[in-house]
Amino acid sequence: MFKRVLALIIKELQALLGDPQSRNLLFLPVILQTALFPFAVTLDVQNNTLAVLNQDAGQASVELMQRFSRAEAFTHFLRLDGEKALRNTINNQDALIVLYFPVDFSRNILAGRSSSIQAIVDGRRSNSGQIALGYIQTMVQSYNDELPGASPGQAVISKLVVRHWFNPNLDYKYFTLPCLVAIITTTSVLTITALSIAREREQGTFEQLLVSPLTPGMIMLGKTIPAILVATVQGTMILLAAIFIFQIPFKGNLVLLYFSMICYALALAGFGLLISSVCSTQQQAFLGGFAFMMPAILLSGYASPVEYMPGWLQAATFINPLKHFIIVVKGIFLKDVSVAFVLQNTWPLILIAIVTLTSANWIFRKQIA
């Protein structure tokens, strides 16, 4: 069995890599997109969540909190009860910004001394964080101007101390390049697997596969592994470029990254083979792959955060493998997430792979029966 599947894998790799034009189409777009995406892609921001940890509870902090909660820029407002909740809120992306009022904030204001508010911004969403932080600074400055007699000797808020977690310099490449690992591997795996069986039909070799000593399951396996290998090579190219060319620190575990990448490639291969098994020509398969890929990117959280979407659409994103992998790859890249976090976001990929590969195998068996 192993030798038969290996022979099919070698045949697929020769079809992909034997032609110089095919090799160029597999790897030159990776280089081009890695070079362009970090500079060309920007995101807008709306419907932010603001969290506040108020250890003061005096008049000044309460008044500012009321202003923040009524601001149109923040549609969700969270009150935190401790520093542990603050850290979890940022780690879990439950809020874009957390404001921290120290215990002596109002007391300093009443005593005529300057006081500070600390803003902790999720640097993984640097563009959104900068815009939202501008709203905060505007409201703080407005309150500052309204204090009684804002002149020397009177109480003022002297500064807003800002810290950006996971992306200290607010470099948008910190967001783009980890996501690019997911997007480019999506294109390659989906295209390779979607065209595989349709190509056999067009070239007239499909019947030869049927009379070979390969079972439908072996054929599916032989079509899946080459796509996973290509995706792994492409993902490694982007990873190396991100670390050594764009100087983005890799804080996570390589084993977890490649484990999640393989799970993701399996889920994509399942969709690709499902498309290929119901298409008669490569043109149909290509259009089917494109029809899947565009909604997958739009619903992945890359173009706009999933939490900004309607509730029914957020639920629908569960079947989108790209959404789960983007969460994992950003977490591994930027903040060294735990094994439990990776498993929490890869089990949907494994489930999707099981369902799609089983469905593709069933359709394939039905067609040759």
C-alpha positions as CSV (number, residue, x, y, z in Angstrom):
1,M,0.0,0.0,0.0
2,F,2.7,2.5,1.0
3,K,4.6,1.9,-2.3
4,R,1.5,2.4,-4.4
5,V,0.6,5.7,-2.6
6,L,4.2,6.8,-2.8
7,A,4.2,6.2,-6.6
8,L,1.0,8.4,-6.9
9,I,2.6,11.1,-4.8
10,I,5.7,11.2,-7.0
11,K,3.5,11.3,-10.1
12,E,1.6,14.3,-8.6
13,L,4.8,16.1,-7.7
14,Q,6.2,15.5,-11.1
15,A,3.1,17.0,-12.7
16,L,3.4,20.1,-10.4
17,L,7.2,20.6,-10.5
18,G,8.3,19.0,-13.7
19,D,7.3,22.0,-15.8
20,P,9.2,25.2,-15.2
21,Q,6.1,27.3,-15.8
22,S,4.3,25.3,-13.1
23,R,7.1,25.8,-10.7
24,N,7.1,29.5,-11.3
25,L,3.4,29.7,-10.7
26,L,3.8,27.9,-7.4
27,F,6.6,29.9,-5.9
28,L,7.0,33.3,-7.7
29,P,3.6,34.6,-6.4
30,V,4.7,33.7,-2.9
31,I,7.8,35.9,-3.3
32,L,5.8,38.7,-4.9
33,Q,2.9,38.7,-2.4
34,T,5.3,38.5,0.5
35,A,7.1,41.6,-0.8
36,L,3.9,43.6,-1.5
37,F,1.3,42.7,1.1
38,P,3.0,44.2,4.1
39,F,3.1,47.6,2.4
40,A,-0.1,47.6,0.4
41,V,-2.7,46.2,2.9
42,T,-4.4,48.5,5.4
43,L,-7.6,48.1,7.5
44,D,-10.2,50.5,8.8
45,V,-11.8,50.4,12.2
46,Q,-15.3,50.6,13.6
47,N,-17.5,49.2,16.5
48,N,-14.6,48.9,19.0
49,T,-14.8,47.4,22.4
50,L,-13.3,49.5,25.3
51,A,-12.4,47.9,28.6
52,V,-11.7,49.9,31.8
53,L,-10.0,48.8,35.0
54,N,-10.8,51.5,37.5
55,Q,-9.0,51.2,40.9
56,D,-10.0,54.7,41.9
57,A,-13.8,55.0,41.8
58,G,-13.5,58.7,42.5
59,Q,-15.5,61.5,40.8
60,A,-13.0,62.2,38.1
61,S,-12.6,58.6,36.9
62,V,-16.3,57.9,37.1
63,E,-17.1,61.0,35.0
64,L,-14.5,60.0,32.4
65,M,-15.8,56.4,32.3
66,Q,-19.3,57.7,31.6
67,R,-18.0,59.8,28.7
68,F,-16.2,56.8,27.2
69,S,-19.2,54.6,27.5
70,R,-21.4,57.1,25.6
71,A,-18.9,57.6,22.8
72,E,-20.0,56.5,19.4
73,A,-16.6,55.1,18.6
74,F,-17.0,52.3,21.2
75,T,-20.2,50.3,20.9
76,H,-19.2,47.9,23.7
77,F,-17.9,48.8,27.2
78,L,-16.4,46.4,29.7
79,R,-15.7,47.0,33.3
80,L,-12.8,44.9,34.7
81,D,-12.2,43.9,38.3
82,G,-8.5,43.2,38.5
83,E,-5.2,43.0,36.7
84,K,-5.7,39.4,35.8
85,A,-8.9,40.3,34.0
86,L,-7.1,43.1,32.2
87,R,-4.4,40.6,30.9
88,N,-7.0,38.1,29.8
89,T,-9.1,40.7,28.1
90,I,-6.2,41.7,25.8
91,N,-4.9,38.1,25.4
92,N,-8.4,36.9,24.2
93,Q,-8.9,40.0,22.0
94,D,-12.1,40.9,24.0
95,A,-11.2,44.6,23.8
96,L,-9.1,46.7,21.5
97,I,-8.0,49.1,24.3
98,V,-8.0,48.8,28.1
99,L,-7.8,51.9,30.2
100,Y,-6.3,51.8,33.7
101,F,-7.1,54.4,36.3
102,P,-4.7,54.2,39.3
103,V,-6.0,54.2,42.8
104,D,-5.0,57.8,43.5
105,F,-6.3,59.3,40.2
106,S,-9.2,61.4,41.6
107,R,-7.4,62.2,44.8
108,N,-4.5,63.8,42.7
109,I,-7.0,65.8,40.7
110,L,-8.7,67.2,43.8
111,A,-5.4,68.0,45.4
112,G,-4.2,70.0,42.4
113,R,-1.6,67.4,41.3
114,S,-1.4,66.0,37.8
115,S,-2.5,62.4,37.2
116,S,-2.2,59.8,34.5
117,I,-4.3,57.2,32.7
118,Q,-2.7,54.2,31.2
119,A,-4.0,52.9,27.9
120,I,-3.1,49.3,27.0
121,V,-3.6,48.7,23.2
122,D,-3.7,45.4,21.4
123,G,-0.8,45.8,19.1
124,R,-1.9,42.9,16.9
125,R,-4.5,45.3,15.5
126,S,-2.2,48.2,15.2
127,N,-4.1,50.3,12.6
128,S,-7.4,49.9,14.6
129,G,-5.6,50.6,17.8
130,Q,-4.1,53.9,16.6
131,I,-7.4,55.2,15.4
132,A,-9.3,54.1,18.5
133,L,-6.5,55.6,20.7
134,G,-7.1,58.9,18.9
135,Y,-10.7,58.9,20.1
136,I,-9.6,58.3,23.6
137,Q,-7.0,61.1,23.5
138,T,-9.6,63.5,22.1
139,M,-12.0,62.7,25.0
140,V,-9.3,63.0,27.6
141,Q,-8.2,66.3,26.2
142,S,-11.8,67.6,26.1
143,Y,-12.3,66.6,29.8
144,N,-8.9,68.2,30.7
145,D,-10.0,71.5,29.1
146,E,-13.2,71.5,31.1
147,L,-11.5,71.2,34.4
148,P,-12.1,74.3,36.6
149,G,-9.5,76.9,35.6
150,A,-7.1,74.7,33.8
151,S,-4.1,77.0,34.6
152,P,-0.8,76.4,36.5
153,G,-1.6,75.2,40.0
154,Q,-4.9,73.6,39.0
155,A,-5.5,69.9,38.7
156,V,-5.0,68.5,35.2
157,I,-4.5,65.2,33.6
158,S,-1.0,65.6,32.5
159,K,-0.6,62.6,30.1
160,L,-2.1,59.4,28.8
161,V,0.5,56.7,29.1
162,V,0.2,54.2,26.2
163,R,1.6,50.7,25.9
164,H,1.1,48.5,22.9
165,W,1.1,44.8,23.6
166,F,2.4,42.2,21.1
167,N,3.4,45.0,18.6
168,P,5.3,47.7,20.5
169,N,6.0,49.9,17.4
170,L,2.6,49.5,15.8
171,D,4.2,48.1,12.7
172,Y,1.3,46.8,10.5
173,K,3.6,44.1,9.1
174,Y,3.2,42.3,12.4
175,F,-0.4,41.6,11.4
176,T,0.0,41.2,7.6
177,L,2.8,38.6,7.4
178,P,1.5,36.0,9.8
179,C,-1.9,36.2,8.0
180,L,0.0,35.9,4.7
181,V,1.1,32.4,5.7
182,A,-2.5,31.4,5.9
183,I,-3.7,33.2,2.7
184,I,-1.0,31.9,0.3
185,T,-1.2,28.4,1.5
186,T,-5.0,28.6,1.0
187,T,-4.5,29.5,-2.7
188,S,-1.9,26.7,-3.3
189,V,-3.6,23.8,-1.5
190,L,-7.1,24.6,-2.8
191,T,-5.9,25.0,-6.4
192,I,-3.7,21.9,-6.4
193,T,-6.3,19.6,-5.0
194,A,-9.3,21.1,-6.8
195,L,-7.6,20.6,-10.2
196,S,-6.1,17.2,-9.4
197,I,-9.0,14.8,-10.3
198,A,-10.4,17.1,-12.9
199,R,-7.0,17.2,-14.6
200,E,-7.0,13.4,-14.7
201,R,-10.3,13.4,-16.5
202,E,-9.2,16.0,-19.1
203,Q,-5.9,14.2,-19.8
204,G,-7.6,10.8,-20.1
205,T,-5.7,9.2,-17.3
206,F,-8.7,8.9,-14.9
207,E,-9.6,5.5,-16.3
208,Q,-6.0,4.3,-15.7
209,L,-6.3,5.3,-12.1
210,L,-9.5,3.3,-11.8
211,V,-7.9,0.1,-13.1
212,S,-4.8,0.5,-11.1
213,P,-4.4,-1.3,-7.7
214,L,-5.2,1.9,-5.9
215,T,-8.3,2.2,-3.8
216,P,-10.3,5.5,-3.8
217,G,-8.9,6.2,-0.4
218,M,-5.3,5.7,-1.6
219,I,-6.0,8.0,-4.6
220,M,-7.3,10.7,-2.2
221,L,-4.3,10.3,0.0
222,G,-1.9,10.5,-3.0
223,K,-3.6,13.7,-4.1
224,T,-3.6,15.3,-0.6
225,I,0.0,14.8,0.5
226,P,1.7,16.7,-2.4
227,A,-0.5,19.7,-1.7
228,I,0.4,19.6,2.0
229,L,4.1,19.5,1.0
230,V,3.8,22.5,-1.3
231,A,1.9,24.4,1.4
232,T,4.6,23.6,4.0
233,V,7.4,24.9,1.7
234,Q,5.5,28.1,0.9
235,G,4.6,28.7,4.5
236,T,8.3,28.2,5.4
237,M,9.3,30.7,2.7
238,I,7.0,33.4,4.2
239,L,8.1,32.5,7.8
240,L,11.8,33.0,6.9
241,A,11.1,36.3,5.1
242,A,9.1,37.6,8.0
243,I,11.8,36.8,10.5
244,F,15.0,37.6,8.6
245,I,13.9,40.2,6.1
246,F,11.1,42.1,7.8
247,Q,12.6,41.5,11.3
248,I,9.3,40.4,12.9
249,P,10.1,38.4,16.2
250,F,8.9,34.9,16.2
251,K,7.9,34.2,19.8
252,G,6.1,30.8,19.5
253,N,6.8,27.2,19.0
254,L,7.8,25.9,15.5
255,V,6.4,22.5,16.2
256,L,3.0,23.9,17.1
257,L,3.1,26.1,14.0
258,Y,3.8,23.3,11.6
259,F,1.3,21.0,13.4
260,S,-1.5,23.6,12.9
261,M,-0.3,24.2,9.3
262,I,-0.7,20.5,8.5
263,C,-4.2,20.4,10.1
264,Y,-5.1,23.5,8.1
265,A,-3.8,22.0,4.8
266,L,-5.8,18.8,5.4
267,A,-9.0,20.8,5.9
268,L,-8.3,22.8,2.7
269,A,-7.4,19.6,0.8
270,G,-10.8,18.2,1.8
271,F,-12.6,21.2,0.3
272,G,-10.4,21.0,-2.8
273,L,-11.0,17.3,-3.4
274,L,-14.7,17.8,-2.7
275,I,-14.8,20.4,-5.4
276,S,-12.6,18.3,-7.8
277,S,-14.8,15.2,-7.3
278,V,-17.9,17.0,-8.6
279,C,-16.3,18.9,-11.5
280,S,-15.7,17.5,-15.0
281,T,-13.1,20.0,-16.2
282,Q,-10.2,22.0,-14.8
283,Q,-12.1,25.2,-15.7
284,Q,-15.0,24.2,-13.5
285,A,-12.7,23.1,-10.7
286,F,-10.8,26.4,-10.9
287,L,-14.0,28.4,-10.7
288,G,-15.3,26.3,-7.9
289,G,-12.0,26.9,-5.9
290,F,-12.3,30.6,-6.6
291,A,-15.9,30.6,-5.4
292,F,-14.8,29.1,-2.1
293,M,-11.7,31.1,-1.6
294,M,-13.1,34.6,-1.8
295,P,-15.8,34.1,0.9
296,A,-13.3,32.3,3.0
297,I,-10.9,35.3,3.0
298,L,-13.7,37.7,3.6
299,L,-15.0,35.7,6.6
300,S,-11.6,34.9,8.1
301,G,-11.1,38.0,10.1
302,Y,-8.4,39.3,7.8
303,A,-10.3,41.9,5.9
304,S,-12.4,42.9,8.9
305,P,-12.6,41.4,12.5
306,V,-15.1,38.6,12.8
307,E,-16.5,40.2,16.0
308,Y,-17.7,43.2,13.9
309,M,-20.0,40.9,11.7
310,P,-23.6,40.0,12.5
311,G,-24.2,37.2,14.9
312,W,-25.5,34.7,12.3
313,L,-22.5,35.4,10.1
314,Q,-20.1,34.9,13.0
315,A,-21.6,31.5,13.6
316,A,-21.2,30.6,9.9
317,T,-17.4,31.3,10.1
318,F,-17.0,28.1,12.2
319,I,-16.8,26.1,9.0
320,N,-14.2,28.4,7.5
321,P,-10.8,26.8,8.1
322,L,-9.0,30.1,7.2
323,K,-10.5,31.8,10.2
324,H,-9.2,29.2,12.7
325,F,-5.7,29.1,11.2
326,I,-5.3,32.9,11.2
327,I,-6.1,32.9,14.9
328,V,-3.5,30.2,15.5
329,V,-0.7,31.6,13.4
330,K,-1.0,35.1,14.8
331,G,-1.1,33.7,18.3
332,I,2.0,31.6,17.8
333,F,3.9,34.3,15.9
334,L,3.2,37.2,18.3
335,K,2.6,36.0,21.8
336,D,3.8,32.4,22.2
337,V,0.4,30.8,22.9
338,S,0.0,27.6,24.8
339,V,-0.6,24.1,23.5
340,A,-4.1,24.3,24.9
341,F,-4.8,27.4,22.9
342,V,-3.5,25.8,19.7
343,L,-5.6,22.7,20.3
344,Q,-8.7,24.8,21.0
345,N,-8.4,26.3,17.5
346,T,-7.1,23.3,15.6
347,W,-9.8,20.8,16.6
348,P,-12.3,22.6,14.3
349,L,-9.7,22.1,11.4
350,I,-9.5,18.4,12.2
351,L,-13.3,18.1,12.2
352,I,-13.6,20.0,8.9
353,A,-10.9,17.8,7.4
354,I,-12.7,14.6,8.5
355,V,-16.1,15.8,7.1
356,T,-14.8,17.1,3.8
357,L,-12.4,14.2,3.0
358,T,-15.0,11.7,3.9
359,S,-17.5,13.4,1.7
360,A,-15.1,13.6,-1.2
361,N,-14.2,10.0,-0.8
362,W,-17.9,9.0,-0.8
363,I,-18.7,11.0,-3.9
364,F,-15.6,9.5,-5.6
365,R,-16.6,6.0,-4.8
366,K,-20.2,6.7,-6.0
367,Q,-18.9,7.9,-9.3
368,I,-16.7,4.9,-10.0
369,A,-19.3,2.4,-8.8
